[in-house]
Amino acid sequence: MIKGFSETSTVSVGDLAKLLVIRHHTAAELIDRLVKLRLLTKTIDGVDSRRVVTSLTRNGEGKLQQLSRIHSEELRATAPALVRTLRLFRQP
């Protein structure tokens, strides 16, 4: 979520909570964990000091690319079975 939205605008803790449909304090805890892992940074918004915004670190970008590759490989491997299963739900 952060990667997708941070290219067009900043993503706050509140924004992330809304996007993930979780409570604000849950999003804050997730962000704090990612900050400790050095995958995210969080800073005070320059326009609204009540707002904390997040961004991916270089390590976060690398981890995201790694996970994307793994997930793409999994989808390629399971695609034939997924297609067969989805065909069962097509209207006759």
Beta strands, then each sheet from edge to edge (+ up, - down):
strand 1: 11-12
strand 2: 40-44
strand 3: 52-56
sheet 1: 1+ 3- 2+
end
